[in-house]
Amino acid sequence: MKKLNCVLFGVCLVIVSIVNVAVAGENNKKRSRKAQETVKIKVSPWGPTQADVQAAISRVEKSQALQTSLKNTKYRLISFDYVESGNEKSKSAQPPTGFRVIFYDYTNDRTFVAEGNFAGTKAITVREEKFQPGINNQELLDAFQLVKDDAELGELYKQNQLTLFEPMPAISV
């Protein structure tokens, strides 16, 4: 009886396998027909251009508010973000009209947030906030270069005895 059950199980397994292969083959034919269809993608510019972003950053960096806050300090622009505009309940999304730029003051260990609008009709506002901003790619590359330029650490790096990694993200407890 035990042998008969094993044989029946084996036969059923073979039948299921054959059915699966047949169904998979049919699906592959459908996929190959779909893969041959031409897909057309239309791209339309939406929102501020890169030139708009660069102009906004330049306006912030030249603003009296930022110059006063960061006078005689070593600082870096950490991030640039869009500030959503309009009513969030509206059905159609509107391009952002505002922006937020985060600067970090290395000299005094402070974070500044500057805000404005792309049209330049509102004055740039700058405020100090109590948070540690993340790092940006250029800051990370500069840190790696410091290690590579160091006499002792640079030699270890060249000998593949030292590996450089991004820092672990902050964790909350």
C-alpha positions in Angstrom: 0.0 0.0 0.0 2.8 2.3 0.9 4.5 1.6 -2.5 1.2 2.3 -4.3 0.9 5.7 -2.6 4.4 6.6 -3.6 3.8 5.6 -7.2 0.5 7.6 -7.3 2.2 10.6 -5.8 5.0 10.4 -8.4 2.5 10.1 -11.3 0.5 13.1 -9.9 3.8 15.1 -9.6 4.7 14.4 -13.2 1.2 15.4 -14.4 1.4 18.7 -12.4 4.9 19.4 -13.8 3.7 18.8 -17.4 0.7 21.1 -16.9 3.0 23.8 -15.4 5.4 23.6 -18.4 2.5 23.8 -20.8 1.0 26.9 -19.1 4.3 28.6 -18.8 5.0 28.0 -22.6 1.6 29.6 -23.4 2.3 32.6 -21.2 5.7 33.1 -22.8 4.1 33.2 -26.3 1.7 36.0 -25.0 4.7 37.9 -23.4 6.7 37.7 -26.6 3.9 39.2 -28.6 3.6 42.0 -26.1 7.3 42.5 -26.1 7.2 43.2 -29.8 4.7 46.0 -29.4 6.2 49.5 -29.7 6.0 51.5 -26.6 5.9 55.3 -27.0 6.8 57.5 -24.1 6.0 61.2 -24.2 8.0 63.5 -21.9 6.9 67.0 -21.2 8.9 69.5 -19.0 7.1 70.2 -15.7 8.1 72.5 -12.9 11.3 74.5 -12.4 14.2 73.9 -14.7 17.8 73.2 -13.6 18.5 76.8 -14.5 15.7 77.9 -12.2 17.2 75.9 -9.4 20.7 77.3 -9.9 19.3 80.8 -10.0 17.5 80.2 -6.7 20.6 78.8 -5.1 22.6 81.7 -6.2 20.0 84.2 -4.9 20.1 82.4 -1.5 23.9 82.4 -1.3 24.0 86.1 -2.1 21.2 87.1 0.3 21.9 89.3 3.2 20.0 87.0 5.5 22.3 84.0 4.7 25.5 86.1 4.6 24.7 87.5 8.1 24.1 84.0 9.5 27.1 82.4 8.0 29.6 85.3 8.1 33.2 84.2 8.8 32.3 80.5 8.9 33.1 77.4 6.9 29.8 76.1 5.6 28.4 73.9 2.9 25.1 73.6 1.0 23.7 70.2 2.0 20.4 69.9 0.2 17.9 71.7 -2.0 14.2 70.7 -1.8 11.1 71.9 -3.6 8.3 73.3 -1.4 4.9 72.1 -2.7 2.5 74.9 -3.6 -1.2 75.1 -3.8 -4.0 73.2 -2.2 -3.1 69.6 -1.4 -6.8 68.7 -1.9 -6.7 69.8 -5.6 -7.0 67.0 -8.1 -4.2 68.3 -10.4 -0.7 68.7 -9.0 0.8 72.1 -9.5 4.6 72.6 -10.0 6.3 73.8 -6.9 6.8 77.6 -6.6 9.0 77.5 -3.5 12.2 75.9 -2.4 14.1 75.1 0.8 17.9 75.0 1.0 19.8 73.5 4.0 23.3 74.8 4.9 25.6 73.4 7.5 28.0 75.6 9.5 31.0 73.5 10.3 32.6 76.3 12.3 29.9 76.5 14.9 28.1 73.2 14.4 24.8 74.7 13.3 22.2 74.1 10.7 20.4 76.8 8.7 17.3 76.5 6.5 16.8 79.1 3.8 13.5 79.4 2.0 12.2 81.5 -0.9 10.2 81.3 -4.1 11.4 80.7 -7.7 9.8 83.9 -8.9 12.0 85.9 -6.5 9.0 88.0 -5.3 9.5 87.0 -1.7 12.6 87.8 0.4 14.8 84.9 1.3 14.2 83.8 4.9 16.9 82.1 6.9 16.5 80.4 10.3 18.6 78.2 12.5 17.2 74.8 13.3 18.3 72.2 15.8 18.9 69.0 13.7 21.8 67.3 12.2 21.3 67.2 8.4 22.3 64.3 6.3 25.4 64.3 4.1 25.4 65.0 0.4 27.6 63.2 -2.2 30.2 66.0 -2.5 30.6 66.1 1.3 31.2 62.3 1.3 33.7 62.5 -1.6 35.6 65.3 0.2 35.7 63.2 3.4 37.1 60.2 1.4 39.7 62.5 -0.1 40.8 63.7 3.3 41.4 60.0 4.3 43.3 59.3 1.0 45.5 62.4 1.4 46.4 61.5 5.1 49.9 60.1 5.3 49.1 57.1 7.5 45.5 56.4 6.4 46.2 57.1 2.7 49.0 54.4 2.7 46.6 51.9 4.3 44.0 52.7 1.7 46.5 52.3 -1.2 47.5 48.8 0.2 43.8 47.8 0.4 44.0 47.5 4.2 41.5 50.2 4.6 38.0 50.4 3.0 35.9 53.6 2.9 32.2 53.4 3.4 29.3 55.8 3.8 28.4 56.4 7.4 25.6 54.4 9.0 22.3 56.3 9.0 21.1 57.8 12.2 18.9 55.6 14.3 16.2 56.6 16.6 15.5 54.9 19.8 
